Amino acid sequence: MRILAPLLLAALALAPALAGARPAQAPARASAPAAASAASAAPHRVEQGHYRNVDGVVVHSPAHTDTGTAPAGASAQCRDGTFSFSQHHRGTCSHHGGVAQWL
């Protein structure tokens, strides 16, 4: 017991200093920035056609997306699953089964 007493006292003396010490941690893995992952999740248009509307403005033709979700700028989803970028209600999705829903 006499041999253990000095070791126990030394351990108790060092305990406050060791309490603040943290175990070594493995370096964190580098992860892709949130903006990059968000950009890759954004839907991309499959078809790339355009037309000139009644105002003379060039508009993207109705298109499917690779994710099936509405891309930026879509105004309606047609009944055939394409997304329309029409700026007027009249004629929207006219060759795509009509409008399924306005966005």
N, C-alpha and C positions, 0 to 999 in steps of 0.2 A: 504494500500500500504506500510505503514511503517513496517508492520510485514513481508511482503514478501521480502523486500529489503535485510535484513540480510540473509535470506535463499538463495536468489539468489546469493549474494556475496559468501556465503560458497560453493555453488554448482560450481560457476565459479572457485573458488580457488582449488577445488578438481578435476576439469575436466581434467587437464593434467595428474594427477596420475591415474585416472580411464581410460584414453584413452589407456594406455599401458596394462591395465588388460584385460585378455581374459576370456570369459565365460567358466565355467567348462564344460568339455566334457566327454561323456561316454567313458569308456575304449574301445579301439579297440578290435574287436574279433580276437582271434588267428586263423590264417589261415594256411593251410597245406603248407609246403615248395614247391617252384616251382619244384624242382627236383622230389618230390614225385608225384605231379600231372602229370608231364611229363612222369614219369615211368609208371604210370597207363594208360596213353594214348597210350603207345607203343604197337604195335600189337603182339599178342601171337600166336604161331603156334598151330593149332588144332591137326594135326597128328604128331606123334613123331617117325616115321620110319627113318632108315638109310640104306645106301648101300655103298659098296666099289667100287670106280671108277677105271678106267683103270690104274691109277698110284698107286693103292693100298691105296688111302686115303679114310677114312670113311667120307661120305658126307650125310647131312640131305636129306631125300627123299622129293619130292615136297609136299607141305602142304598148306592148307587154313589157313587164319588168322581170328581171332575173329573180327577184324575191317575191313577186306577186303583191307587193305593197305599193301604195301610191308614191310616185316620184314627186319631187319638188315642182311646183307649177301646174300640177294636174288639176283640172276643174271638174272632171266627172269620170266615173268608171262606166264603160260601155258593157252591154250584156254579154259580149264575147270575151270579156276579161281585160280588154285593152283600157288604157287610161287616155282620156282626151285632154287636150290643152286649149280647147276652144275658148274664145273670148266672148262668144255670144251663145245663148241657149238655142236659137234656131239652127237646125241642121247638125247639132252636136251628136256624134255617134251614128249619123244617118246610114253609113255603110257597115256598121258594126252592131246591128241589132237594136239600136236605140240606147237611151241612157238607163243604166241599172240604178245608179245613185249619183247625186251631185256631191261634190266634195267641198 
